[in-house]
Amino acid sequence: MVAHSGGPPLAMYLLPLGLTKDVYAGTTRLFFTVGNKAVPWLLLVKPTASIWTLMALCVLAIPTGIWAGWRLHRSLDQRRIYRLCYGLLVVTALKLLWDGVSGYLA
């Protein structure tokens, strides 16, 4: 959620709806799967050989990330997930405010 620029606005919309953790996770996953189309990006960027190598290494990490995400998702209850999401939104908001103020003062 925090790693993508669309994550905080989507979370601010979805969290007050009170969705179950399964529906919330599925909705965010579907939103970013549809929204992050790799093929147009690859057509625009024209990756170099080193970028292709880096992408191949990152693809190898996907199964581990999925496994860890499912374990974490199952272990946390609805209340903790919502608290964590709201906490991450507060941290993100504070970071953006700090960046804005420090850029203005510089």
C-alpha positions in Angstrom: 0.0 0.0 0.0 2.7 2.5 1.0 5.1 1.6 -1.8 2.7 2.7 -4.5 1.6 6.3 -5.0 -2.1 5.2 -5.4 -2.1 3.2 -2.2 -2.9 5.9 0.4 -5.8 7.4 -1.6 -7.2 4.0 -2.2 -6.9 3.1 1.5 -8.5 6.3 2.6 -11.5 5.4 0.4 -11.7 1.6 1.3 -10.9 1.6 5.0 -14.0 3.6 6.1 -16.2 1.1 4.2 -15.5 -1.5 6.9 -14.7 -4.3 4.4 -13.6 -7.7 5.7 -9.8 -8.2 5.6 -10.2 -10.7 2.7 -12.3 -8.3 0.6 -10.0 -5.3 1.4 -6.9 -7.3 0.4 -8.6 -8.6 -2.7 -9.8 -5.2 -3.8 -6.5 -3.6 -3.4 -4.8 -6.5 -5.2 -7.2 -6.3 -8.1 -7.0 -2.5 -8.3 -3.2 -2.5 -8.6 -3.1 -5.6 -10.9 -5.4 -3.8 -13.3 -3.8 -0.4 -12.8 -0.2 -1.5 -13.1 0.1 -2.8 -16.6 3.6 -4.1 -17.3 3.4 -4.3 -21.1 2.7 -0.6 -21.8 5.5 0.2 -19.3 7.9 -2.0 -21.0 7.0 -0.5 -24.4 7.7 3.0 -23.1 10.8 2.4 -21.1 12.9 0.1 -23.3 14.8 -1.7 -20.5 18.5 -2.4 -20.8 20.0 -5.9 -20.2 20.8 -5.0 -16.6 17.2 -4.0 -16.0 16.0 -7.3 -17.5 18.4 -9.1 -15.1 17.1 -7.2 -12.1 13.5 -7.9 -13.1 14.3 -11.6 -13.4 15.8 -11.6 -9.9 12.8 -9.8 -8.6 10.4 -12.4 -10.2 12.2 -15.1 -8.2 11.2 -13.3 -5.0 7.5 -13.3 -5.8 6.7 -16.7 -4.4 8.4 -15.9 -1.1 6.4 -12.6 -0.9 3.1 -14.3 -1.6 3.8 -17.0 1.0 4.8 -14.4 3.6 1.8 -12.2 2.8 -0.7 -15.1 3.2 0.9 -16.1 6.5 0.7 -12.6 7.8 -2.9 -12.1 6.5 -4.0 -15.3 8.2 -2.3 -14.4 11.5 -3.7 -10.9 11.9 -7.3 -10.2 12.9 -9.5 -7.6 11.3 -8.9 -5.0 14.0 -5.1 -5.3 13.8 -5.1 -5.0 10.0 -7.2 -1.9 10.1 -5.0 -0.3 12.9 -1.9 -1.1 10.9 -3.4 0.4 7.7 -4.5 3.6 9.5 -1.1 3.8 11.2 0.7 3.5 7.9 -1.6 6.2 6.5 -0.6 8.5 9.4 3.1 7.8 8.8 2.7 8.5 5.1 0.8 11.7 5.7 3.5 12.9 8.2 6.2 12.1 5.6 4.4 14.0 2.9 3.8 17.0 5.2 7.5 17.0 6.2 8.6 16.9 2.6 6.3 19.8 1.7 7.4 21.9 4.6 11.1 21.2 4.2 10.9 21.8 0.5 9.1 25.1 1.1 11.7 26.3 3.7 14.7 25.3 1.6 
